[in-house]
Amino acid sequence: MAEHESDGALLERLRRGDEAAFEELFVRHYATVYRVLYGLTGRREAAEDAAQETFLILYQRPPASHQPLRPWLCRVALNIARNALRSERRDAARVERAAQAPTAADPSEAAERAEERERVRAALATLPQRQAHLLILRHAGLSYAEVAAALDLAPGSIGTLLARAERAFAEVYARHLSAGRAEQSPGKRVQP
């Protein structure tokens, strides 16, 4: 296993059944795939599960030789995560309808970080899907060219599309933040 072997060469070896090539591709790309998935799901376990499924697909059905691997992996990962999130939302809605149990607020710093992540995810969820994916992929460290390939967009348009997505996110996030503050303000309390 050569340390500086290209992804294309490793993929060719993988297609011939070389498990060492798969291991090298896994080690090389796992962190990026995980970051993309964690950015979308916000949960370590969900990101790990989807990353494993992504690499299983790579092992079983590697991309065509003309497709760059990193964007292909990110596209597969996004599709897996979207499907998992849809399924989780359906399951969560069923459980919530059945349980209807109130949750207690935890004032710790960890809870504040969790609330912040939830506000970010909520803001991303309100954006058009393409804008959310642009932001997640770029935040995960993909280059403009890799983002373009992962989302089937023209590479020259990524800068403009990202700028629009960032502006839209900032506006939506500010609304979520102000709505959260309004809910917490003393003037909004309902007297028994």
Order of alpha helices (4+ residues) and beta strands (2+ residues): alpha-alpha-alpha-alpha-alpha-alpha-alpha-alpha
